[in-house]
């Protein structure tokens, strides 16, 4: 298994990595803006994009799945594995693009590039297996999130949080629209039951201190959720999240997973729970 850093997009707000197994399988496609870096990373390992036969998508957020259509267009044999909920949005990404353009405005194209459709014949719904790996639901970050497990490495998507290595800090990305804190706790339980030796993180790299990593993620998720439940506003939440981190990490994490987005995801979560209870 190889980890490929695909770099920061053309404005310095996101970075991505892709995990590759040389059965010809890639976990995460990243946005289209990262394709040149993905090609370069493969070349360093003696491979090219045409060698990749299977693409495993944990979910359809653009930082994970945005390049899928462009990759399939250039490599028509590529098979794209995704959840049943996510599959239609790969075939017709118009709704995803409209929503993202409302959020990102003029920065959309620089951040994400082209969002091309994936032909339906290239889309494979991941049930309990995908390209020879176990596939299982890992909701919490997103309601359609899935992860993949080969018996030792857990290809986690965002289910195992964000960690800028070689640092040890682990944070929960909680953007709108469908963060579910209780579901995320269940996901962490499901990951721990599988006892992986390592976690392959799209953000960023491979972590082999699995127990400590997941424990910190659970603790941070609980702390952030309680802050918002107790009435903390956006500015206060962002200040608290930044204050939790050492000086040298604050800006990097705030760029990688903007804290204002995490606040709004958690605020929506608690508002939705309150509406359902009333």
C-alpha positions in Angstrom: 0.0 0.0 0.0 1.3 3.4 -1.0 0.2 6.8 0.1 0.4 9.6 -2.6 0.2 13.2 -1.5 -1.7 15.0 -4.2 -0.9 18.4 -2.9 -2.8 21.6 -2.2 -5.2 23.0 -4.8 -4.5 26.2 -6.6 -5.7 28.3 -3.6 -4.1 27.2 -0.3 -7.2 25.9 1.5 -7.2 22.1 0.9 -4.8 19.3 0.6 -5.4 15.7 -0.3 -3.8 12.3 -0.4 -4.7 9.0 -2.1 -4.0 5.5 -0.9 -3.0 3.0 -3.6 -2.8 -0.8 -3.4 -1.0 -2.5 -6.2 -3.9 -4.8 -7.1 -4.6 -1.6 -9.1 -7.0 0.0 -6.6 -7.1 3.6 -5.5 -9.0 5.0 -2.5 -10.3 8.5 -3.2 -10.1 10.4 -6.4 -9.6 13.9 -5.0 -10.7 17.1 -7.0 -9.9 17.5 -10.6 -7.3 20.2 -9.7 -5.2 17.5 -8.1 -4.9 15.2 -11.1 -1.5 16.5 -12.2 -0.1 15.8 -8.7 -1.8 12.4 -8.6 -0.1 11.5 -11.9 3.3 12.6 -10.6 2.8 10.6 -7.4 2.0 7.5 -9.4 5.0 8.0 -11.7 7.3 8.1 -8.7 6.0 4.6 -7.8 6.5 3.4 -11.4 2.9 3.5 -12.3 0.4 5.6 -14.3 -3.3 6.3 -14.1 -4.0 3.6 -16.7 -2.7 1.0 -14.2 -5.5 1.8 -11.8 -8.5 -0.5 -12.4 -10.7 0.3 -9.3 -11.5 3.6 -7.6 -13.0 3.4 -4.1 -15.0 6.4 -3.0 -15.9 6.8 0.7 -18.4 9.5 -0.2 -19.2 12.1 -2.8 -17.9 15.3 -1.3 -15.9 17.0 -3.9 -12.6 16.7 -2.1 -13.0 12.9 -2.3 -14.9 12.3 -5.5 -14.6 15.4 -7.7 -12.1 14.0 -10.2 -13.9 10.6 -10.7 -15.7 11.7 -14.0 -12.5 13.2 -15.5 -10.5 10.1 -14.6 -13.0 7.7 -16.2 -13.2 9.9 -19.3 -9.5 9.5 -19.8 -9.4 5.8 -18.6 -12.7 4.2 -19.7 -11.9 0.9 -18.1 -11.8 2.4 -14.6 -14.5 1.0 -12.2 -15.8 3.4 -9.6 -17.1 2.0 -6.3 -19.5 4.1 -4.2 -22.4 3.8 -1.8 -25.9 3.2 -3.3 -26.9 6.7 -2.2 -23.9 8.3 -3.8 -24.1 6.5 -7.1 -26.8 8.6 -8.8 -24.8 11.8 -8.0 -21.8 10.5 -9.8 -23.8 9.9 -12.9 -25.5 13.3 -12.7 -23.4 15.7 -10.5 -25.5 18.8 -11.4 -27.1 19.0 -8.0 -23.8 18.6 -6.2 -22.2 21.3 -8.4 -25.1 23.8 -7.8 -24.9 23.2 -4.0 -21.1 23.6 -4.0 -21.1 26.7 -6.1 -23.5 28.3 -3.7 -21.1 27.6 -0.9 -17.8 28.4 -2.6 -18.9 31.1 -5.0 -16.2 32.5 -7.3 -13.6 30.2 -5.7 -15.3 27.0 -6.9 -13.4 26.6 -10.1 -10.0 27.3 -8.6 -10.7 24.8 -5.7 -12.4 22.0 -7.5 -12.0 22.3 -11.2 -14.3 20.4 -13.6 -17.0 18.1 -12.1 -17.6 15.7 -14.9 -20.3 12.9 -14.8 -19.3 9.2 -14.5 -20.9 7.0 -17.1 -23.4 4.7 -15.4 -21.6 1.7 -16.8 -18.5 2.5 -14.8 -20.3 3.0 -11.5 -20.4 0.0 -9.1 -22.5 0.1 -5.9 -20.4 -1.2 -2.9 -22.5 -3.6 -0.9 -20.5 -5.7 1.6 -17.6 -6.1 -0.8 -15.8 -3.8 -3.3 -12.9 -4.8 -5.5 -12.0 -7.6 -3.1 -12.2 -5.5 0.1 -14.8 -5.4 2.8 -17.1 -2.4 2.5 -19.2 -1.2 5.4 -21.2 1.9 6.4 -19.2 4.5 8.3 -21.8 7.3 8.7 -21.4 10.4 10.8 -19.4 12.8 8.6 -21.9 12.1 5.9 -25.0 9.9 5.8 -23.8 8.0 2.7 -20.2 7.5 3.9 -18.6 4.0 3.6 -15.1 2.7 4.3 -13.1 -0.2 3.0 -11.0 -2.8 4.9 -8.4 -5.3 3.6 -7.9 -7.1 6.9 -5.1 -4.8 8.0 -5.5 -1.3 6.5 -8.8 0.6 7.0 -9.3 3.0 4.0 -11.2 5.5 6.1 -12.2 8.5 4.0 -13.2 11.1 6.6 -14.6 8.6 9.1 -11.3 8.6 11.0 -10.9 12.4 11.0 -8.3 14.8 9.8 -4.6 14.6 10.9 -1.8 16.6 9.4 1.2 14.3 9.8 3.8 14.0 11.3 1.7 15.7 13.9 -0.5 13.7 16.3 -3.6 16.0 16.5 -6.8 14.4 15.2 -9.9 16.6 14.5 -13.4 15.7 13.3 -14.5 17.4 10.1 -18.2 18.2 10.7 -19.4 20.4 7.7 -23.1 20.6 6.6 -25.4 19.2 5.5 -25.8 15.8 7.3 -23.3 15.4 10.1 -24.6 12.9 12.7 -22.7 12.8 15.9 -24.4 9.7 17.4 -23.8 7.8 14.1 -20.2 8.8 14.1 -19.8 7.3 17.6 -21.2 4.0 16.2 -18.8 4.2 13.3 -15.8 4.5 15.6 -17.1 1.4 17.4 -17.4 -0.4 14.1 -13.8 0.5 13.2 -12.4 -0.5 16.5 -14.2 -3.9 16.3 -12.2 -4.6 13.1 -8.9 -3.8 14.9 -7.1 -2.4 11.9 -3.3 -2.1 12.0 -3.3 1.2 10.2 -5.7 3.9 9.0 -5.4 5.3 5.5 -6.5 8.9 5.7 -7.4 11.1 2.7 -6.6 14.0 5.1 -3.7 13.0 5.4 -1.5 9.9 5.1 -1.3 6.7 7.0 -1.6 6.4 10.8 -0.5 3.3 12.7 -1.2 4.4 16.3 -4.8 3.4 15.7 -6.2 3.2 19.3 -4.8 6.6 20.3 -5.9 8.2 17.1 -9.5 7.0 17.4 -9.6 7.9 21.1 -8.6 11.4 20.4 -11.1 11.7 17.5 -13.9 10.6 19.8 -12.9 13.0 22.5 -12.6 16.0 20.1 -16.0 15.1 18.5 -17.7 15.0 21.8 -16.1 18.3 22.9 -17.0 20.1 19.7 -20.6 18.8 19.7 -21.1 19.8 23.4 -19.8 23.3 22.7 -22.4 23.9 20.0 -25.2 22.2 22.0 -24.4 24.5 24.9 -25.0 27.6 22.7 -21.5 28.6 21.5 -21.7 30.8 18.5 -19.6 30.6 15.3 -16.9 33.1 16.2 -16.5 31.7 19.7 -16.4 28.1 18.3 -13.7 29.0 15.8 -11.7 30.8 18.4 -12.0 27.8 20.8 -11.1 25.3 18.1 -8.0 27.3 17.2 -7.1 27.8 20.8 -7.1 24.0 21.4 -4.2 23.7 18.9 -0.5 24.6 19.1 0.4 27.8 17.3 2.1 26.0 14.5 -1.0 23.9 13.7 -3.9 26.4 13.9 -3.7 27.8 10.4 -3.0 24.5 8.7 -6.0 22.7 10.3 -8.3 25.8 9.7 -7.3 25.6 6.0 -7.6 21.8 5.7 -11.1 21.7 7.3 -12.4 25.3 7.9 -13.7 25.5 11.5 -16.6 27.8 10.5 -17.9 24.9 8.3 -17.6 22.5 11.2 -19.5 24.9 13.4 -22.4 25.1 10.9 -22.5 21.3 10.5 -22.9 20.8 14.2 -25.4 23.7 14.6 -27.5 22.1 11.9 -27.2 18.7 13.6 -28.5 20.1 16.9 -31.2 22.2 15.3 -32.5 19.2 13.3 -32.6 17.0 16.5 -34.6 19.7 18.2 -37.0 20.0 15.3 -37.6 16.3 15.3 -38.2 16.2 19.0 -40.8 19.0 19.0 
